[in-house]
Amino acid sequence: MADAEGQQGVISDQAWRDAELIWDYHQMRHELRPCSVGIGLGSHDLGVASHTVGLYRQGLFPVMVFTGSNSPTTKERFPRGEAVHYREHALELGVPKEAVLVEPKAANTGQNAVFSRQVLAEAGIVPESVLVVCKPYEERRSYATFKKVWPEVDVVCASEPVGLAAYAEGIGDAKLVVDMLVGALQRVMVYPEPGFTILQEVPEDVVGAFRRLADSGFDSRLLPR
């Protein structure tokens, strides 16, 4: 993509190549297989709920959990909470209400895992495997978090099958999307040390792309120093 233009201006060719490299790294490319449950991680992106429903219709799991409260970026869009709005969307798409559980309190990915496990236990479900559905650039961090927090289950990750350019166009702000890619990668790299996630190898070219983007102003989603 020669120049990606979002609401924040034009992204250079080099920055876009770096963003695509990081986008590809975030993709786990797991082979989808039937799992005990599906878990849709709440966010600003209602496409996560839609994709979870699509996987349910493929017969990949018999019941789903939508998990998430609100963040500063979702309060206006989902005033009743991310998981609640996701559930309402799934019901509008025809999913029977008995197939949709809601976990409305989680404020981060670790809590998504812990609180979803509690909700499932209360429903009498002890899964052997979970299919985690999230935003495309959150697959790797979600996988690393669930493997750390919930090691006894087999974890499969999935997201909407879309490329970076199409995703940025759908969001309407290419600069913000690249910021989010950079922030997600930083968390993949630093969260293992405090024990939030498992350690994963990050190739040197991906680290280089991260540094160039962070140094050139794609930094609104970086952790505070």
N, C-alpha and C positions, 0 to 999 in steps of 0.2 A: 504494500500500500504506500504510494508515494508520499502523501501527506495526510495524516489523520486530523481532521478539523472538528473539534468539539466546541462547546460553549466557551472554553477557556483559550481558544486560539489554535494555532497550527503546531503539530508535533513533527519534529524533523524526521528525516528518513532513518538516521542512526538511532534516535530514541524509539522509533516504532519497531525497528529490528530488535532492539534490546527488550522492548515490551513483549514482542512475540516470543522471544526466547524464554522469558520468564513465564509467560502464559503456558507455553508447552511444558515447562518443568512442573507447573502446578497440576497438570493433568496426570492422574494415576493410571488411566487406561486399564482399569480392572475389567476382566471378563465378567459380564453380568451373569448371575446365576440365582436360582431361588434362595431366598433367605427367610428366616423366621419372622422378621418384621422389617418395615421400612421406617426410617427416621428422617423427616424433612426438617432441616435446620432453618429457623426463622431468620429473616433479613429484610432488606428493602425490596428484594426481588421476588415478586409473586410467581415468576417462572419456576422457582424451586417447587412450589406447591403443585403447579401444573405438571411438571415433570414427574413428581412423586405419583400423582394420579395416573399418568401414562404408564409408569412401571407397574403399578398395582394392576392396571387393566391387562398388562402382559402376563400376569400371574406370577410375578416375582416375589410377592409376599401377600399374606392374607389380611394383615392389619398394619396400619401406619400410625406413627406418632408425629405430630407437629409440635416443635419445641421452640420457645423463645418468648421473651417479654417485649421490651422495647429498648431501643438505643436512641440517642439524640437524632439520628438520621431517619428513624422510622416512626417516631411519635405522631407526626402529622399524617403520614400515609396510612398507618395502621393504629388508630387511636385506641382500639380495644386490645391491642397486643398482637404481635406477629403470628403466634401460633393460632390464636382465635380467628384471625382473618384468613389464615391458610386453611383452617378447617372449614370455614364458611365457603371458601372458594372450592374446596374439594366436594362439598355437598352440592354446590351449584352445578358442578360437573357430573353429578350423578353417583358419587360414591355413597354407599349406605352408611348411615351414621354409626352403626355398630363397628364399622371398620376403621373409624377415625378416633384416635385418642389425642388429648391435648395436654401439653405440659407448658403452663403459661408463666413460669417464673425465671427460667434460665436467662442469665445476662452475658454468658460467654460460652465458648465451645465445650469446655470442661463440664460446666453445669448442664449443657445440653445432654451430655452423655450420662452424667450422674442422675439427673432428675428424670430423664426418660426411662432409665432403668427402674427407678422407683415407681413411676406411673405404670410401667408394664407389670412390675411385681404386684402392685395393688389390683391389677386386672387378672392376676393369676397366670401371667405369661413370663416364662424364664427362657429367653431366646438363646439359641446356640449360635446364631449368626444375625448380623444386622446389615441392611443396605442403607448407607448414609447418603442422603441426597442433599446437595449444597450448590452454591454458586460455582461456576467453572474454575475460578481462580482460588477457591478455598478447599479443593479436593485434598491436596497433600497435607495441609495443616489439620483438616478435619480427621483424616486417617491417622495422623500422628497423635492427635489428642485422644481419639477413641481407643487406640491401641495402648496408650499409657493408662488411661482412666478405667478402661473396661477390658482388660487383657484376656479375660476368659472367653470372649466371643470372637467369632470370625468376622472381620470387618471388610465390607466391600463398599467402595465409593462410586458415586455416579453424579453426573450433572448434565444439564442441557447440552446436547451436542451442537455447539455453535463456535465459530471462530472469533478471534479477538475483534476484528473489524465489525462484524455483525453485532457482537455483544455491545461494543462501544456505541454503535449507532442506536441500538435499542435503549441504552441508558440515556443517550443524548448528551454525554459529556465525556469525550475521550480522555481529557486530562485527568478527570476524577478517576476513571477506570484504571489508567496507568498508575496513579497514586495508590489505588487499592491493591494492584498487583505487587507494587513495591513494598507496601506495608505488610501484606500477607507473607511475602518472602522473608522479610526481616524476622517475623515471628517464627517461621520455620527454622531459621538459623539460631535464634537466641532463646526460644522457649525450652529447649531440652535442658539447659543448665539449671533453671529453677525447678525442673521436674514437671513442667506442664505437658510436655510431649515426649515421644521417643525421638532419638537422634536419627537424622536422615542425611545421607550424603548430598551435598550441594556442589555440582560441578563448577570448576573454576570459571568457565565462560559465563555461567549464570551469576556467579558472584560478581564478576566484572560488570555485567549488565546492570546488576543492582546498584553498584557503586556509581556508575555513570549516571543513571537516572536519578538517584538520590542527590548526587552532587549538582545536577542540573535543574533542580527545583520540583521534582516529582516526590514530594516529601510530606504532604498533608496527612498521610495516614501512618507515618513513622511513629514509633514509640517515643515518648518524651525522654530526653537524656538527663 
